[in-house]
Structures are given as structure tokens and as C-alpha cells.
Amino acid sequence: MKRWAVLTVAAICALSLVSCDSSEGGTGLGEAEAGTLRVLAGSELADLRPLLEQEAAATGVKVKFQFTGTLEGTESLANGKVDGQYDAVWFSSNRYPAAVPEAAERLGEQVKIMSSPVVLGLSASAAQRLGWTGRPVGWGEIAEQAGKKAFTYGMTDPSASNSGFSALVGVASALAGAGNAIDAQQIASVTPKLTEFFSAQAMSAGSSGWLSEAYQRRASGQDPGKKVDGLINYESVLLSMNASGKLPEPLTLVYPSDGVVTADYPLTLLQSANSDARDAHRKLAERLRTPDTQRKIMETTQRRPVVPGVQLGQQFARKDLVELPFPATQQAVDALLGAYFDKIRRPSRTLYVLDTSGSMSGDRIESLRAALIGLTGADGSLTGRYRRFRSREEVTMLPFDTVPGSPETFTVPEGDPQPALDKIKRFAEGLDANGGTAIYDSLQRAYDIMGPLVARDPDRFNSIVLMTDGQNANGAKFSDFQLRFPSLPEAMRQIPVFTVIFGEGDSAELGEVAKRTGGNVFDARGDVLPKVFQEIRGYQ
């Protein structure tokens, strides 16, 4: 699963007695220690920290986490960056790493700890309106109603989060109607039906946690974005949302009768682990699979037990689920993700508000150039291939210093995207740093630019990315933004602003901008701007 913003993970670490590191995808967790298991994990596993603290006394095992997304984790496995830096990986599923030979060869003993299928959760009123309570519903019927816009839903980016990828695999496999794992030829045949299904997607996100929080805010009127009828997410996330009591109405879980894809959370030893780590892995895995601990996991995280004989709680309405086959090769996975981004999903429109003030000179402006150039396809890494600017996407660049600069809009065509990508690359290479810092004049200018673009073509995912390395020094103030925002047209208020703190940017103000607009805040301090720009792509 893709992680939350860096600031959020840092907060998790600060509150936890289970050690973790927020430098996601960094250089590892230090030297190997006896009695310590260094784990590269999905950030959703942070909810296990109280239980791991309790079990530490019984096992003598201290767990040190570093969080990453499944795709990034697979890349670290494939290029050997895990060797000597971690003892184990703990993703929601090993299916994707297993499909990449260079990653699969580094996986050792795998012990399944818990499970959670990816299903559709709809508000109770929407499920009743559609007649999806008390009877079997298949993916075909769900896709048909989605094509009619009979309901809307949110889903995570399948290149950023396992829940989104599992949903994509599930619906594609079911619509293909094949008993075996879907292949590239079958993907092409079901693309029209998949396009119909994803036409109802109204929210995207880089992580399951952020998606559920955003849905909750919208449902309760705390977020200016349009309300959606439901989410495709882990069963555990949907059940936890119901149990929280924070939703205006509960979610009805729809378990497609033709099958689901289930996360099985294998705690996986790495081949490079030493004997101490192997002993720690064995002790921890054995303890986590005891009946008492399995029940604790079920009660605290809403995930299903995997040990026979542990009875499911009453919250699990469906006991026996059909498991759909997963693509067996990297080629099939690539074909599915490529079709999703370039043909199937609704295209996006993103406006980048880019600080090019004098304080950005030197390494900072070079980092900004590199971040943008990487998104044109220059980054050939596993993650870079899916976080580039995509076919049919509309991208506007608005540099600013003392005043907003001249915007330039690029549309990436489906047939031959390279000329447009080359233009974006040349634009990025030409960015220079000078002048002051007019953050809020530039944000207002961004809204002025987006207005006619959205009016002309409203059926896109719209977002604004605001990046600054300093304090606002020119033009309108933050208080002016606060006063103006409520008077913006409704369509503009519904555009999330993803703010990026770089250098000495005001984290409090930028955090409030993101919160007020339904966006998210990202911390790019520490020379990680290219990586953060890739991370933001999961929300667009």
C-alpha cells in the first residue's frame, strides 16, 4: 500500500514504542541487531504497533519499520537495495514482487498473518437505491451501473496502493470471465467494459488510509469536494470506518459474487537475513499465528484470521469468498497498468504552481527541474514508468516569484505523447530562480486559469500542486486566501490543492491550504522533491 504523506508517517513514529523510520524507501534501518527484525513494510501496518508492543515481552523481538509502497518495495527488492538493510518485508501481498524475477529471488520464507479482501463499500442509502442489499451482485452488474453513473466511488491509484491494484485485477479478471490469470490479450478485450466501470470513479488517492479519511470528510461536509457514494478498499478499512461512528450513515459492503482479490499480509524473511534475524522472524511469526493473537488482530484491525479454528466475528457478513486469479507475469501486470493509465481511467488535469524565487537558486532549482523532467519519462525506474505524465493528461505550469509568471498548458495525446513530453522537458529545463515570493497571488491566479479549463472539459480529475521553498513575501497574504476561498465558484472550491514544503516553506499555512481544499501536504525537505512529485501522482 502506498504510504501517507511523510509528515503523517513521522507522527506515527513519534507516538509509537515500536521503532519506525519515516525516510520511506531510504537507505535502511541501520546495522543488524540481535532480537531485532528490520522490516520494510506497507504503512497500513502501523495499526499493529500496539499489539506488537504487547507481544514484544513474550517474543523478545523488537520490530523496526520503514514504510514504502508495494511498487517501490518491489523495486528495492529487484535492484538489491534491501540486501543488508532489512531482514524482512511485510506487504499486503507478495503477488506483485513474485511476478518480477529479480525481486522474487530475494524473498525467503513467507508466513501469512491475516487477510482482507478488497470490496466495494457503498453508503447504506446508495446500496438500497441500487438494490444491492440481500442478493448476489457481480462485477458485471457493478460495471453496468457505473457506466450509467448510477453511483460514484473512490479508489486508490493501482500503481501506488495494493488496494487499488487488487481492485483493478479483480474487476478485469471477472469481466474477462477466464478461469485462469488474465493476460495481455484478455486485457485488450475487456478495456471497453473497464472504461465503463472506471467512468464512475470520482476520487483517487495514493493510499487507502488517506482515501478513507477523505471520504469521511466529504460525507460529513468537512471537505469541499463532491460527495461520493462509496469506496473500493480493504474490507478491514471499510469495517473500521463503520466502527468509528464518524460516518453520517454506515457503509454497506458489497462482495462481488464472481470473486475478489484478497491481501494476505505475508511476513516474509529475506534471503540475505542472518541467523539472528531468522530466529526473530520465526518467533514473531509463530506468536502472531497463535489463536489468541489472531483474535486480537481481528478485533483491533478488522482483518480476518488465517489460522483454522479461529471463528470469524459477526462483522464479517460474508464468510466464504471466491478468490480471483492474479496475473502471473510482469508483462501481464504492465499491460494492465498501462491500459488503465493510458486508455481506461478518466484523464487528469493538474496545474503546478512552482516557486522560482531567488531562494530557489542553485541546488533547489536543479531539484525542481529534475522532478519535472523525471515525470516526462526520463525516470526509467519501475515506479517512474507509472508516475510519468500520462496519455490524455492536461498539464499546466505556472512559475512564480514576485508575481505569478506566464502559464503554459500541455496536453499529452494518446497516440504519440513524446512531442508533448519533450515540450514539458524543455519548459522545465528553462526554469530560472530570481525575485520574491508571491504564494497567494499565484494560487489565486491558478484558480483563474483553471476556471475556463474545467468549464470547457469538466470530466477530468482536477488538482493543483503548490510548491514553495519560502515564506510568502509579496502580494496577498494567507489571511486573504482564507477570505477569498469561500467566494470561489463551487467547481474551484472542489479542486484539491496538494502543497509541497520545500526548504523554509511555512508548514502551518501550507497544511491549512491543503486541509481547507481537501488536498494533502507533503514534506520535500531533505532533497527528496523528485520523489515527492512522484508520490503526488498517486492522488491525481
C-alpha positions, 0 to 999 in steps of 0.5 A: 500500500502506498504510504501517507504523506511523510509528515503523517508517517513521522507522527506515527513514529513519534507516538509509537514504542515500536521503532519506525523510520519515516525516510520511506524507501531510504537507505535502511534501518541501520546495522543488524541487531540481535532480537531485532527484525528490520522490516520494510513494510506497507504503512497500513501496518502501523495499526499493529504497533500496539499489539506488537508492543504487547507481544514484544515481552513474550517474543523478545523481538523488537520490530523496526519499520520503514514504510514504502509502497508495494511498487517501490518495495518491489523495486528495492527488492529487484535492484538489491537495495534491501540486501543488508538493510532489512531482514524482512518485508511485510506487504499486503501481498507478495503477488506483485514482487513474485511476478518480477524475477529479480525481486522474487529471488530475494524473498525467503520464507513467507508466513501469512498473518491475516487477510482482507479482501478488497470490496466495494463499500457503498453508503447504506442509502446508495446500496438500497437505491441500487438494490444491492442489499440481500442478493448476489451482485457481480462485477458485471452488474457493478460495471453496468451501473457505473457506466450509467453513473448510477453511483460514484466511488473512490479508489486508490491509484493501482500503481501506488496502493495494493488496494487499488491494484487488487481492485483493478485485477479483480474487476478485469479478471471477472469481466474477462470471465477466464478461469485462469490469470488474465493476460495481455490479450484478455486485457485488450478485450475487456478495456471497453467494459473497464472504461465503463466501470472506471467512468464512475470513479470520482476520487483517487488517492495514493493510499487507502488510509488517506482515501478513507479519511477523505471520504469521511470528510466529504460525507460529513461536509468537512471537505469541499469536494463532491460527495461520493457514494462509496469506496473500493478498499480493504474490507478491514478499512471499510469495517473500521470506518463503520466502527468509528461512528464518524460516518453520517450513515454506515457503509454497506459492503458489497462482495462481488459474487464472481470473486475478489482479490484478497491481501494476505499480509505475508511476513516474509524473511529475506534471503540475505537475513542472518541467523539472528534475524531468522530466529526473530522472524520465526518467533514473531511469526509463530506468536502472531499465528497463535489463536489468541493473537489472531483474535486480537488482530481481528478485533483491533484491525478488522482483518480476518484470521488465517489460522483454522479454528479461529471463528470469524466475528459477526462483522464479517457478513460474508464468510466464504469468498471466491478468490480471483486469479492474479496475473502471473507475469510482469508483462501481464501486470504492465499491460494492465497498468498501462491500459488503465493509465493510458486508455481506461481511467478518466484523464487528469488535469493538474496545474503546478504552481512552482516557486522560482524565487531567488531562494530557489537558486542553485541546488533547489532549482536543479531539484525542481527541474529534475522532478519535472523532467523525471515525470516526462519519462526520463525516470526509467525506474519501475515506479517512474514508468507509472508516475510519468505524465500520462496519455490524455493528461492536461498539464499546466505550469505556472512559475512564480516569484514576485508575481505569478509568471506566464502559464503554459498548458500541455496536453499529452495525446494518446497516440504519440505523447513524446512531442508533448513530453519533450515540450514539458522537458524543455519548459522545465529545463528553462526554469530560472530562480530570481525575485520574491515570493508571491504564494497567494497571488499565484494560487489565486491566479491558478484558480483563474486559469483553471476556471475556463479549463474545467468549464470547457472539459469538466470530466477530468480529475482536477488538482493543483500542486503548490510548491514553495521553498519560502515564506510568502513575501509579496502580494496577498497574504494567507489571511486573504486566501482564507477570505477569498476561498469561500467566494470561489465558484463551487467547481474551484472550491472542489479542486484539491490543492496538494502543497509541497514544503520545500526548504523554509516553506511555512508548514502551518499555512501550507497544511491549512491550504491543503486541509481547507481544499481537501488536498494533502501536504507533503514534506520535500525537505531533505532533497527528496522533491523528485520523489515527492512529485512522484508520490503526488501522482498517486492522488491525481 
